[in-house]
Every structure is written in structure tokens, then in C-alpha cells.
Amino acid sequence: MISSLKKTVYQLIIFLIFHSTHFVSAQSGNLIFEGFYEGMTKEQVLTEYENNYLKYSNVFFTGGIDWEIALNGFSYNEYNLLYGIDLIPITKRNNESSYDFTKNCLNAAKDFINSQGFQIFYKPDHWNDPSKFNSFWGLIMINKEKSLAAHFFPSKLNVLIKGQPGDQAHLRFISYEPFINEFENLKLYYDY
């Protein structure tokens, strides 16, 4: 009976150590965006998103463009831990074409991120031109601390806008270490 009690106490201690370490590491990882940190579990991400939905569904950068976290905008590693977030602009009714709106969104976001002290790490041709962009990587900027990467790129939508295939701007924030690993592992997609 005493050995069974000791075994239960040891299991409880291991359980508490594991879960407290796991919780601390999720909150002490690199800040990716606002309340999202590298290493958060899907449950933690969902809780943060639901508790602050209004904040994440209308993010203002600059140039009068509002952004939001994309519907499936969370990137997880093989352990289902967060390492990246994809933001897309909120499409407003305006006189701009989808092409012009996308290009303006990418340029405005780049200017804002540049003003935050990020430096260019990689810049392919046509990173902000939806009609000519044919790279695996878009513009990539890194913060001074080398803890966060910002990845800008356009994509095609599966819908027509004003009779033309639609375009979409993306601003993806990625924790630096997973980004560098991804970048190094995919060198054959570089645009040299």
C-alpha cells in the first residue's frame, strides 16, 4: 500500500513537472504576434483567438488597410506547436482592382514592418506583383533580435473579382528558428 502511494505521488510529481514546464515553454517562446507565442498548443491558440477575436479580426497596420488572421492562418510544427501566423487584408469595397489592392497592401505592410526595424533577408523579383510573382518565397524581413521573420507574398484566389481571377496579399509572421530551418531545407526553391 505504501509503495503504491509512493508510485502515485511520483506519477503526480512527474505529471505536474511536465505540464508546468510545457505551459511555461509555450508562454516563454518567441512572441510571434500580439498574444501568440512560439510553442503554444492548438488549444492555447484557440483560447487566445476566441478570447480576443475582435482584436485579431481587425488589425491595423498603415495606409488605411485593416488585416485579419487568415481562416487557417496558424502554422504548427510536427508536435502541433505554433510557430507562425498568416494575416490577410480585409477586403473593402473600393475602386481598386484586386491586383492594385493586393499590391498596395503588400507595399504598405512592408513599409510598416520596415519602420519597426526589420531588415530585408531575401527579396525575389516581383514579390509584390501578383501577375508576375512566381517564386516559392516572397519578400522576407528579419527583426534586429533575429527572433521573428516577416514573409510577404501574393496568391491567387479561387474566385473571380469583377470578372477577373482574384489576388490575395499575405503577411506571415514566423518564429525565426523554424523559419531558418524551413528556408535552409527548401533551398532548391530559391530564385537565384
Secondary structure, 3 states (H helix, E strand, C coil): CHHHHHHHHHHHHHHHHHHHHHHHHHHHCCEEECCEECCCEHHHHHHHHHHCHHHHCCEECCCCCEEEEEEEEEEECCCCEEEEEEEEECCCCCCCCHHHHHHHHHHHHHHHHHHCCCEEEECCCCCCCCCCCCCCCCEEEECCCCCEEEEEEEEEEEEEECCEEEEEEEEEEEEHHHHHHHHHHCHHHCCC
